[in-house]
Amino acid sequence: MEKVMLRNTLLLATAVCALAGLAHGSPTWIRNYDGEGSNTIKYVLPLSNGNTVFSATCYSPPFNGSWTAEVDENGDILWNYYNDYPPLGIAEIDSEGYILLTGLAASCRVVRLDLSGNEEWEHPASWANSGIVRTADGNFVYKNVYNLVKIDPDFNTIWDFEPPEPEAIQMLGPSYSPSGGFAAAGANMGPNYGIFAAGTADSLGIFSSVGLFTGGDGDVEALGTYSDVAGNCYSVVQYSIPYPPPTSDEFVLRFDSNGEVNWSKEIDDLVALCQSSDGHPVVVGENTPYDAATFYIRKLDSETGNSFWNVVHGNGSESFNPYCIASASDGGYVVGGGSSGIAVLAKTDSDGLINGAGIEDGFGNALLQISPVMNPSGGSVLLRIQAPETSGLKLNIFDSSGRVVSANEIDPPFNGRLVEAGILPTGIYTVNVYSEDAGSSSCRVVVLN
């Protein structure tokens, strides 16, 4: 009898591990790093081998420079490179190294690093403060003063001119369209105050159309942009009023290839976006309801802007203020930022989860928690929800491909409530519960019938 029970246990564990492998892929984690001085990761560059290169501020008065490093798939540092100027962007040279943009005011530099982080050359640039982006032909575009400049990996100029729009380019981003160009976003002040502009350029730097958006009051700042295969341009913009009390409004929006606004969503404390492996926008921001700063990752429908899922993460006893996000080669996401001068990097899976969950267990300030009563579960899944009084919760269940298999709204009360989620076939599922008032929480459920 004991042998039979042991064999069944082993079979169960094998099945769970096999299913988990399909959903997780590479390791997921959140790591804190001490560089020189005070650090915040500003740019992340996931590589095809599962590693990530990041570039962070490295501020230790009077020194104000950049710290660039490569970490492996477990988050362990492989090499470091320090530069005397703060980071402005980084891009990959296929199988050869990286192009790093650094600078402060009128003193900027374009630097080439080899695969081990050794500097190969450095060239001056003026006011190159809008990032650098790699185009499909293996070349690079950055902004030098008012002009857009395209260079090859050896710093030879391919073209150099001032575009008519956007009037003040603040951000460059990748383009996945066949034109082989790039996306750009910034401020078009025009006759009215507070106009945001974004569009997609082709490989020659020519914009076929530029979309305009007015969504708030105050200074306009582009926080992120990219364009998809159809030429739709997705952007994050912040409208801010600096005088006391400081206020800000953040929007994510989509312009179509004709420059028309298809949709816009106001999302508090939004800081960056990227494109998921299946072509949808994924945004990251700071989750403010918690005492210690946490961050959220939210996947949006590219056609409507509606949320597929929203996951909140903490950083243990440390805070985490996110700054950037990028898609990893395994379908997950890499998020960079900082915490009280410490660089922080997080790697999630394709559902935005770290180690199969959202906000970590034991994070005492969580307003909303969800967990399976049994995991693995039989076909009928029972969930426990812990939440404050609120108007209602939305409960979504996603299969391993990201398809919604169940969507329900739950009325209060919620405190320790058990919810029957329905009968599901064998597989791994992501469960997300969300409230406008209380935030969100996610967990992974393994079902074995």
N, C-alpha and C positions, 0 to 999 in steps of 0.2 A: 504493500500500500504506500509506504514511504517513497519507494522508487517511482511509482506512478505519479504521485503528487509532485515530486521533484522534476520529473520530465515535463509535466504540464506547466510548471512554473518557468522552466527554461524556454519552452516553446512560446509562452506568453511574453517573456522578456525579449526573445529574438524578434517576435512580431512587432513589439513596440519599438525596438531599436530600428528595425527596417523601415517602419512607417515614419519615424522621426527623422531618419536620414533623408527621406524624400522632401521633407518640409524645411529642414534646417540648412543643409548644404554645408557651408563653411561655419567656423566658430563665430559666436556672437559675444560681445563683451563691452564694457565701458572702462576706460583706463585714464588715470591722471599722470601727467608727466611734468617733471621739474626741468626746465631749461635754465638758461642764464637770465637772472632777473625775473621780471613779471611777464608771463606768457599768455597769449590767447591765440588759438588756431583760427586763422582767417581763410585758408584755402585747403581743400582736400582733393587729392587726385588718386582715386582707386585704380589699380593696375590689373591687367588681365590675369596675372598669376596669383591674385588674391591678396597681394600686399597693397599698401597705401602710402603715398607720399603726402606729407602735409607741410604747410608753411605757416609759421606762427610769428606774432610779434615777439620781440625779445627786448624788453624795456628795462634798463637799469641806469638811471640818470648818472652822467649825461649821455650815456650810450643809448641809442634807439635804433635797433637793427632788426634782423629777421633770423629765425631759426627754422631750417628746413631739415626734415628727417624722413626716412623710410621705415615703416614698421611692417612686420610680417603678418600672416593671417591671424595670429594670436595677439597682436598688438605689441610685440617686442621690437625695440628699436634696433635697426641694422646699421645705419650710419647717420651722422649729423653733419650739417653744413651751416656756418654762421656768416652773415653778411652785415655790413655796416649800415644798411638801410632797411626800413620796415617793408614787409611783403605787400605786393600789389597784385600778384597773380602767378600761377604756375601752369605749365602745359607740358605734355609728353612728346618727345621725339621718338618715333617708333623704333624700339629695340636699341636705342642709342643713348638716351638720357633725357634731360629736361631743360626747358627754357623757363627761367625764373625772372619775373619782373619785380624790381624793388625800387623804392624811392621815397623822397620826402621833399615836398614843395617843388622847386625847380631842379633838384638834384636827383635824377632817377637813373636806373641802370637796367640793362638787359643782360642777363647772365646765362651762360650755358654750363650745365653740369653733366658729367658722365653718369653711368648707371650706378656708380659707387659714391656719388655725391661730391666728386672732385670738380673744382672749377676749371673749365677749359678756356673760356674767354669772358670778358666783360666789356660792354660798350655803353657810353652815356646816352641818355634820352632826356627830353625836357618835358616836365609836367605830364608824365605818362601814368595817369592815375585811374584808369578805367579797366584795368585788368588786361590779360592777354588770353587769346583763344586760339586753339588749333583748328584749322580748316581741313576739309576732307582730302585735299591734295598734299597734306603733310607740311604745310606752311603755317604761318602765325600772323595774327592781326592784333595790333594794339593801338591806342590813341596817343599821339605825340603832340602836345599843345592842343590845337583845334583839328589837326589832321588825323585821319586814319592811315596807318602804315601797315603794309603787308611785307613780311620778310621771309626768307628761307631759313633753314636751320643754321646756316653759316652767317647770318645777319646781312645777307645781300638784299637790297630793297627791290621788291617786285612792283609795287605801286605806292603812291603817297599823294593824298589829296584831301581837301576839306569837304565833307558831305553837306548837302543842304539841310538835312533833317536826320535825326533830332538836333535841335539847335545846340543843346549842351548834353553830349553823350556822357552818361555817368557809369554805365555798366555794359560790358560785352559778354555774350554768352554763346554756347554752341548752337549750331544748326544741324538738324538731321535730315534736311530737305535735299533733293538731288542736285540743287544748285551748287552745293559745296561751299556755301558762304558762312554767315554768322548772324547772330541776333544782336541788336543794340537797343538800349533803353535810356531815357533821360528826361530832361525838362524842356518843354517847348513853351516858353513863357507867353509869346505872342501878345495880343492886346489884352488878354485876361490873365490874372494871376492863378497859378496852380494847375497848369496843364501838363499832363504826363504824356510822353510819346514813346512808342516802341515799334519796331519793324524788323524785317529780315532782309539782309543784303545777299547778293549772289557772290560768286568767287571774285568778281571784279570790284566789289564794294558798292555796287549800285543797289539802292533800295527801290523796289517796284512800288511799294506803298508804305506809309507810316500811319499807324493808328493813334488817335488822340483820346484822352480820358481825363475827366475832371471829377474826382470823387471825394475831395475834402478840402480843408483850408490849411494854409501854411506852406512851409518850404517843401518842395518836391524832391524825393530821393529814390532812385531806382535801387532795389536791393537784390534783384536777380532777374534773369531773363534767359529764354531759349526758344527755338522754333522747332516744330515737329516735321515729319516727312511731307505733310501737305502744305507747309508754309505758314501754319497758324503760329502766332507768337504768344507765349505765355510769360507773364511778368509779375513781379511783386513790387509794389510802390508804397512808400510811406509819406504821408502828409503830417508834418510836425510843426508845432508852435513852441518855440524855445522859451519864451518869457514866462515867468512864474504865474500860475503853476504850469509846467511843461505838459503838453498833451500831444497825442499822436493817433493817427488812424492808419491801419495797414490793409491793403487790398491785394488779392490775387485775381488776375483777369486774363482773358484770352481775346486777342485780335485775330480775325481771319486773314487770309492772304490778300484781301482787299482793304485791310485796315479797319474793318468794322468790329466793334466790340460785340462779341457773342455772349459773354457773361462776365460778371464781376462778383466777387465774394469778399465781404469785409471780415477779416479774421484777426482778432486781437493779438498783438505782440508777435506777429509774423516776421521772420527775418530772412528766409531764403527758400528756394525751390530747386527741383531737378526733375528729370523725366524718368519714370519707372521703366522697367524692362519691357512692359507691355504697352507703353505709350501714353501713360496718364501722368498728370502732374502730381508730385509729392512735395508737400511743404513742411517746414519745421519752424517752431517758434518757442518762446518761453511760456511756460504754463504758470500763470500768476496766482491761482487760488492757494498755493502752498506757501508755508513759511520759508522753507528753503527752496531756492529756485529749481524747478524741474523743467523738462522740455517735452513738447508733444511732436509727434510725426503724424501727418494726416494725408491720406491718399484721396484725390479728387477725381471725379469722372471728367474726362477731357471734353465731353460734349455738353455737359450741364454745369460743371463746377460743384455738384453735390458730393458729399463725403461717402467713400466706400468704407473707410475705417479711420479711427483716431486713437492713437496709443500714447500714453503718458509714461515717462521714465524719470526716475530719480538717480542720484549719484551717491547713495549711501548717506553718510553724515555730511558730505560736501554738497555745495550748490553746483549748478551747471547752467551757464548762460550760453545757449547755442548761437552760432554765427553763420555756419555754412553747412551744406548737405550735397552729396553726390551719390549716384547710383553705382553699386559695386558690380563686378562681373558675374557674381552668383545670383543677382537679382535682389540682393539686400541693399542697405543704405549705410553710408558713412557720414557721421555728423561730427563737426568740429566746433570748438568753442573754448570757454575758459571758466575758471572758478577761483576767485580771489588771487589772481596772478598765476594760477596753475593751468597749464594746457590740458584740455580734456578731449578725448576722442572716443566715440561710440560706434560700434558696428552692430547693426540689426539684421534680421532676416528679411525676406520679401514681404512679410506682414507687419514690419515695423517692430517686431518683438526682440527682446534680448533674453536668451536662455528660455524661450518659450513663453514669456510673460511680458506684461506691461509694467506698471509701477511695482517696484520690488517689494517682496514680503517684508513686513516689519518697518516699512517707512511710515512712521507714526502720524504724519500730517495728511495722509491720503484721505480725500473726501469720499471716494467711491472705489469699491473693490468688488471683484467678481472672481469666483473660483469654482471648479467642479467638485461635487461631493465625492465622486470616485473618479480616479484617473489612472489607468484606462477605465473607460465606461462601457457598459453594454450599449445596445442600440438606442435605448431610451436614456437621454442625457439630463441629469439633474444638476442645476447650478445654484450656488448660494450668492446672494447679492447683499452687500452692505453699503448703504447710502443714506445721506441726510434727507429730510423731507424736501421734496421737489415736485414740480408739476407732473413729471413723467420721465420715463427712461425709454431709450430706443435700444433694442437688443438685436444685433446682427450676427449671423454665423456665416463664415466664409470657408469654402473648401480649400484644398492645397493649391488650386490654380487661381484663387482670388475671387471665385464666383460666389455671389450671395446665394445661400441655400435656404436661409430662413431670416425673415425680418419681422419683428414684432414690437409693439409699444406696450409698456408695463406701467400700470397705475400704482400709486403708493397704497399702503406703506411698504418700505423696503428693508428696514433694519433686520438683518439676518434672514431675510426671506428666501425660501426655496422656490425655484422656478423650473418647471418642466419645459425643456427646450425642444422636445419632440424626438422622433425616432430618426436616426441617421444611419446610413450604411457605413461599413468599415472604412476607416480613413483617419486623417488628421485634420482638425478644424480649428480655426481661430474664432474666438467668441469676443465680441466687443460690445460693451454697454456704455451709452453716452447720454449726457444730460447737459443742456445749456447752462444750468446753474452749478452743477457739481463736477463738471469735467468728464473724464472717461477712464475706463480700465479695460484691460484685455487679458485673456489667458488662452492657452492652447489645450485642446481636448483630444485625446486619442480614443477612438471608438473601435472596439473589437466585438463583432457579432459572433 
